Amino acid sequence: KGDSDFWSSSVWPDVRSYSQVLVKSLEMVLRNYKQDAMRDGFEHWGVKNPLYDGKHFELFYHTLPQGRFIFIHRHILDVARSYKARKWLNSEQDCTEMVRQWGRNMFYMLSCRSNERILMIRYDQMLANPEEHAQRLEAFVGVEGIDRSIFGRKINTFTGAGEAGYSATQYVEPEELSAQQVEIISRMANDLLKRWDYHPVGPIATSPMVVRPQPVRTAPAAGSIRA
C-alpha cells in the first residue's frame, strides 16, 4: 500500500518521526552520563573534545540548551612545538595544515567571545594564575572545590614508545621548530595572532591571512554574537 509511483535516489522513513527517535536516543545518552556521574559522587558531568570543526560544536550547542562550554586556546608556537613532539609535523604540508586548522578554530572562537554560555581561557594565563582561573571555572560552571593540584600536572600523551610520540610518563617535552616551520607559521598566522593579542612570530607578515573559513552560525543565550 502507499504511493510508490515515483523515483528517488534514496528512500527513508518519515524524517519527522526519525528525528524524534534521534532526540529521544540522545536524551537517553545524556541521562546515562548523569547517572554515571552521580554514581561516582559527582553532581555535574562534562566531556573534553578537540575543536575540529565549528559545525560539530554547534550541534552540541543547540542540542544542549542548558550546556556550558569552555574553549581553551594557545599561541600557535606552543601548539606547533607540542605537535612536533608528538611526531605530527613531518613535512612542510603537515605544518601548513596544522596552522590552517588552528586558524579555523581561532577564527571560529572570535565569533563566540560575547556568548554568555561560552568561557574563553588562554592556556598560558591559566597556568600563570591557576587560582584565579579555578575560581572563574567554578563560577561559570556552578561547581565548587576544583582540585588546584591539577594545574601542576603534565600529561600530554599516551603511555608508549618515544619514537611514536608517546612516553613512559605520559609527558613529552615540546620540541624546537625549524627555521622553515617558523617561517610558515609567521607567514600564515601573524595577522590572527594580533587579533587575539598574542605576540607575533618573527617579522610581522605582510601577506594576507591564508586561513579563510566560512562565517559560522551559533545562537547566543542572550543578545547577539559579535567578533
QUIPE-V825136 format. One record per residue. N is the residue number from 0. RES is the residue in one letter. BURIAL is 1 if it has 24 or more other ideal C-beta (glycine too) atoms within 12 Angstrom, else 0. Layout:
# QUIPE-V825136
n=N res=RES burial=BURIAL
n=N res=RES burial=BURIAL
This chain:
# QUIPE-V825136
n=0 res=K burial=0
n=1 res=G burial=0
n=2 res=D burial=0
n=3 res=S burial=0
n=4 res=D burial=0
n=5 res=F burial=0
n=6 res=W burial=0
n=7 res=S burial=0
n=8 res=S burial=0
n=9 res=S burial=0
n=10 res=V burial=0
n=11 res=W burial=0
n=12 res=P burial=0
n=13 res=D burial=0
n=14 res=V burial=0
n=15 res=R burial=0
n=16 res=S burial=0
n=17 res=Y burial=0
n=18 res=S burial=0
n=19 res=Q burial=0
n=20 res=V burial=0
n=21 res=L burial=0
n=22 res=V burial=0
n=23 res=K burial=0
n=24 res=S burial=0
n=25 res=L burial=0
n=26 res=E burial=0
n=27 res=M burial=0
n=28 res=V burial=0
n=29 res=L burial=0
n=30 res=R burial=0
n=31 res=N burial=0
n=32 res=Y burial=0
n=33 res=K burial=0
n=34 res=Q burial=0
n=35 res=D burial=0
n=36 res=A burial=0
n=37 res=M burial=0
n=38 res=R burial=0
n=39 res=D burial=0
n=40 res=G burial=0
n=41 res=F burial=0
n=42 res=E burial=0
n=43 res=H burial=1
n=44 res=W burial=1
n=45 res=G burial=0
n=46 res=V burial=0
n=47 res=K burial=0
n=48 res=N burial=0
n=49 res=P burial=0
n=50 res=L burial=1
n=51 res=Y burial=0
n=52 res=D burial=0
n=53 res=G burial=1
n=54 res=K burial=0
n=55 res=H burial=0
n=56 res=F burial=1
n=57 res=E burial=1
n=58 res=L burial=0
n=59 res=F burial=1
n=60 res=Y burial=1
n=61 res=H burial=0
n=62 res=T burial=0
n=63 res=L burial=0
n=64 res=P burial=0
n=65 res=Q burial=0
n=66 res=G burial=1
n=67 res=R burial=1
n=68 res=F burial=1
n=69 res=I burial=1
n=70 res=F burial=1
n=71 res=I burial=1
n=72 res=H burial=1
n=73 res=R burial=1
n=74 res=H burial=1
n=75 res=I burial=1
n=76 res=L burial=1
n=77 res=D burial=1
n=78 res=V burial=1
n=79 res=A burial=1
n=80 res=R burial=1
n=81 res=S burial=1
n=82 res=Y burial=1
n=83 res=K burial=1
n=84 res=A burial=1
n=85 res=R burial=1
n=86 res=K burial=0
n=87 res=W burial=1
n=88 res=L burial=1
n=89 res=N burial=0
n=90 res=S burial=0
n=91 res=E burial=0
n=92 res=Q burial=0
n=93 res=D burial=0
n=94 res=C burial=1
n=95 res=T burial=1
n=96 res=E burial=0
n=97 res=M burial=1
n=98 res=V burial=1
n=99 res=R burial=1
n=100 res=Q burial=1
n=101 res=W burial=1
n=102 res=G burial=1
n=103 res=R burial=1
n=104 res=N burial=1
n=105 res=M burial=1
n=106 res=F burial=1
n=107 res=Y burial=1
n=108 res=M burial=1
n=109 res=L burial=1
n=110 res=S burial=1
n=111 res=C burial=1
n=112 res=R burial=1
n=113 res=S burial=0
n=114 res=N burial=1
n=115 res=E burial=0
n=116 res=R burial=1
n=117 res=I burial=1
n=118 res=L burial=1
n=119 res=M burial=1
n=120 res=I burial=1
n=121 res=R burial=1
n=122 res=Y burial=1
n=123 res=D burial=0
n=124 res=Q burial=0
n=125 res=M burial=1
n=126 res=L burial=0
n=127 res=A burial=0
n=128 res=N burial=0
n=129 res=P burial=0
n=130 res=E burial=0
n=131 res=E burial=0
n=132 res=H burial=1
n=133 res=A burial=1
n=134 res=Q burial=0
n=135 res=R burial=0
n=136 res=L burial=1
n=137 res=E burial=0
n=138 res=A burial=0
n=139 res=F burial=1
n=140 res=V burial=1
n=141 res=G burial=0
n=142 res=V burial=0
n=143 res=E burial=0
n=144 res=G burial=0
n=145 res=I burial=0
n=146 res=D burial=0
n=147 res=R burial=0
n=148 res=S burial=0
n=149 res=I burial=0
n=150 res=F burial=0
n=151 res=G burial=0
n=152 res=R burial=0
n=153 res=K burial=0
n=154 res=I burial=0
n=155 res=N burial=1
n=156 res=T burial=1
n=157 res=F burial=0
n=158 res=T burial=0
n=159 res=G burial=0
n=160 res=A burial=0
n=161 res=G burial=0
n=162 res=E burial=0
n=163 res=A burial=0
n=164 res=G burial=1
n=165 res=Y burial=0
n=166 res=S burial=0
n=167 res=A burial=0
n=168 res=T burial=0
n=169 res=Q burial=0
n=170 res=Y burial=0
n=171 res=V burial=1
n=172 res=E burial=0
n=173 res=P burial=0
n=174 res=E burial=0
n=175 res=E burial=0
n=176 res=L burial=1
n=177 res=S burial=0
n=178 res=A burial=0
n=179 res=Q burial=0
n=180 res=Q burial=1
n=181 res=V burial=1
n=182 res=E burial=0
n=183 res=I burial=1
n=184 res=I burial=1
n=185 res=S burial=1
n=186 res=R burial=1
n=187 res=M burial=1
n=188 res=A burial=1
n=189 res=N burial=1
n=190 res=D burial=1
n=191 res=L burial=1
n=192 res=L burial=1
n=193 res=K burial=0
n=194 res=R burial=0
n=195 res=W burial=1
n=196 res=D burial=0
n=197 res=Y burial=1
n=198 res=H burial=0
n=199 res=P burial=1
n=200 res=V burial=1
n=201 res=G burial=0
n=202 res=P burial=0
n=203 res=I burial=0
n=204 res=A burial=1
n=205 res=T burial=0
n=206 res=S burial=0
n=207 res=P burial=0
n=208 res=M burial=1
n=209 res=V burial=1
n=210 res=V burial=1
n=211 res=R burial=0
n=212 res=P burial=0
n=213 res=Q burial=0
n=214 res=P burial=0
n=215 res=V burial=1
n=216 res=R burial=0
n=217 res=T burial=1
n=218 res=A burial=0
n=219 res=P burial=0
n=220 res=A burial=0
n=221 res=A burial=0
n=222 res=G burial=0
n=223 res=S burial=0
n=224 res=I burial=1
n=225 res=R burial=0
n=226 res=A burial=0
